[in-house]
Amino acid sequence: MDLSFGPEEQRFRAEVRAFIEEQLPQDLRDKVHGGRHLDREDYLRWHRILAARGWSAPNWPTAFGGPGWNAAQQHIFEEECAAADAPMLMPFGIRMVAPVIMAFGDAAQQARFLPRILSGEDWWCQGYSEPGSGSDLASLRMRAERRDDHYVVNGQKTWTTLAQHADWIFCLVRTAADRRPQDGISFLLVDMRTPGVEVRPIVTLDGEIEVNEVWFQDVVVPAENLVGQEHRGWTYAKYLLGHERTGNAGVGTCKRWLRQLRALAGAQRSGGRPLLEDARFRDRIAQLEIELMALEVTNLRVIAMELAKRQPGPEASMLKVLGTEIQQALTEAMMHALGPDALPWHHEALAAGYSGPSWEPDFALPISARYFNHRKASIYAGSNEIQRNIIAKMMLGL
């Protein structure tokens, strides 16, 4: 695939770049660039700006209010947003539950939920993993018992990203225990304000409250919130995971981090020479760049498959493995480039005006936090070991 885009793509890139330059608030740009904490309103402010332009759901077709972009346009948009230090668009509504509702939901669900995801009125989170049911997701135990026109839900979800901000959660629930585990799971949409839902934060190594436990005690959910057919949730979950793994590639973000790594390696330190003068470190950067180019090509292929209404298969698993491993390798290389100056990073220090050593670029302050946070990248959305099993089975016939 030729990645040297033609005149039409270049015009689109210029349009996106000009819009971001004009519309992205400087305080949001500064927060992302400097690694400062972003709250719910920060993410939603950028979402609303994009929604006003019709760009808040880059992967949606025009039939549901999206821009109907092709693979190249989606790729360019992601790349330009990352390069400009824009806040990420929360994927849980746009990239995860929305495609499931489009494909398997009824007309009433589509009319009820999709416009509010598009506008940013509803913030979604994902209720998949449970204690003891992560990579082996089919063993999940959270129960949903049908009673007339509603379900009564009891159980626990964990590692639920940004559940403290969410209005809704999409959950895999056990609706039958007398059959094969995969055949007794349903896909249920739950209002987080329902009595009996409790969110308990988990503080991660970087000091953030990013993931949570979510507890459900006798939570009443209308039966109309069941997506598709009862006991068919495993099929819908696999469909969703294909889209989630595609989004985990993070090509635009990786490109920005690669530029930052080069800047760190080229910085002149007091009493020392730039790391770029070390041939082995230059080789390390070159290898990362080669792997990122391969990731970019694969990402474009998978986006093109989605646009052709072909469900991402093992290619999505390849994206997930390679993308998360590149993210981890980049954060590790930046930690090595900082050397002794890769001190533990704290929100309190930034708030008090800490600016780091004189040689250190301003973007380097959050690198320690980024390194610790991305240790989890190879685990979420199905661990990389599981993804390799999928690749071996579906592509190599093993």
Rosetta blueprint (number, residue, H / E / L):
1 M L
2 D L
3 L L
4 S L
5 F L
6 G L
7 P H
8 E H
9 E H
10 Q H
11 R H
12 F H
13 R H
14 A H
15 E H
16 V H
17 R H
18 A H
19 F H
20 I H
21 E H
22 E H
23 Q H
24 L L
25 P L
26 Q H
27 D H
28 L H
29 R H
30 D H
31 K H
32 V H
33 H H
34 G H
35 G L
36 R L
37 H L
38 L L
39 D L
40 R H
41 E H
42 D H
43 Y H
44 L H
45 R H
46 W H
47 H H
48 R H
49 I H
50 L H
51 A H
52 A H
53 R H
54 G L
55 W L
56 S L
57 A L
58 P L
59 N L
60 W L
61 P L
62 T H
63 A H
64 F H
65 G L
66 G L
67 P L
68 G L
69 W L
70 N L
71 A H
72 A H
73 Q H
74 Q H
75 H H
76 I H
77 F H
78 E H
79 E H
80 E H
81 C H
82 A H
83 A H
84 A L
85 D L
86 A L
87 P L
88 M L
89 L L
90 M L
91 P H
92 F H
93 G H
94 I H
95 R H
96 M H
97 V H
98 A H
99 P H
100 V H
101 I H
102 M H
103 A H
104 F H
105 G L
106 D L
107 A H
108 A H
109 Q H
110 Q H
111 A H
112 R H
113 F H
114 L H
115 P H
116 R H
117 I H
118 L H
119 S H
120 G L
121 E L
122 D L
123 W L
124 W E
125 C E
126 Q E
127 G E
128 Y L
129 S L
130 E E
131 P L
132 G L
133 S E
134 G L
135 S L
136 D L
137 L H
138 A H
139 S H
140 L L
141 R L
142 M L
143 R E
144 A E
145 E E
146 R E
147 R E
148 D L
149 D L
150 H E
151 Y E
152 V E
153 V E
154 N E
155 G E
156 Q E
157 K E
158 T L
159 W L
160 T L
161 T L
162 L L
163 A H
164 Q H
165 H H
166 A L
167 D L
168 W E
169 I E
170 F E
171 C E
172 L E
173 V E
174 R E
175 T L
176 A L
177 A L
178 D L
179 R L
180 R L
181 P H
182 Q H
183 D H
184 G H
185 I E
186 S E
187 F E
188 L E
189 L E
190 V E
191 D E
192 M L
193 R L
194 T L
195 P L
196 G L
197 V E
198 E E
199 V E
200 R E
201 P E
202 I E
203 V E
204 T L
205 L L
206 D L
207 G L
208 E L
209 I E
210 E E
211 V E
212 N E
213 E E
214 V E
215 W E
216 F E
217 Q E
218 D E
219 V E
220 V E
221 V E
222 P E
223 A H
224 E H
225 N H
226 L E
227 V E
228 G L
229 Q L
230 E L
231 H L
232 R E
233 G H
234 W H
235 T H
236 Y H
237 A H
238 K H
239 Y H
240 L H
241 L H
242 G H
243 H H
244 E H
245 R H
246 T H
247 G H
248 N L
249 A L
250 G L
251 V H
252 G H
253 T H
254 C H
255 K H
256 R H
257 W H
258 L H
259 R H
260 Q H
261 L H
262 R H
263 A H
264 L H
265 A H
266 G H
267 A L
268 Q L
269 R L
270 S L
271 G L
272 G L
273 R L
274 P L
275 L H
276 L H
277 E H
278 D L
279 A H
280 R H
281 F H
282 R H
283 D H
284 R H
285 I H
286 A H
287 Q H
288 L H
289 E H
290 I H
291 E H
292 L H
293 M H
294 A H
295 L H
296 E H
297 V H
298 T H
299 N H
300 L H
301 R H
302 V H
303 I H
304 A H
305 M H
306 E H
307 L H
308 A L
309 K L
310 R L
311 Q L
312 P L
313 G L
314 P H
315 E H
316 A H
317 S H
318 M H
319 L H
320 K H
321 V H
322 L H
323 G H
324 T H
325 E H
326 I H
327 Q H
328 Q H
329 A H
330 L H
331 T H
332 E H
333 A H
334 M H
335 M H
336 H H
337 A H
338 L H
339 G H
340 P H
341 D H
342 A L
343 L L
344 P L
345 W L
346 H L
347 H H
348 E H
349 A H
350 L H
351 A H
352 A L
353 G L
354 Y L
355 S L
356 G L
357 P L
358 S L
359 W L
360 E L
361 P L
362 D H
363 F H
364 A H
365 L L
366 P L
367 I H
368 S H
369 A H
370 R H
371 Y H
372 F H
373 N H
374 H H
375 R H
376 K H
377 A H
378 S H
379 I L
380 Y L
381 A L
382 G L
383 S L
384 N H
385 E H
386 I H
387 Q H
388 R H
389 N H
390 I H
391 I H
392 A H
393 K H
394 M H
395 M L
396 L L
397 G L
398 L L
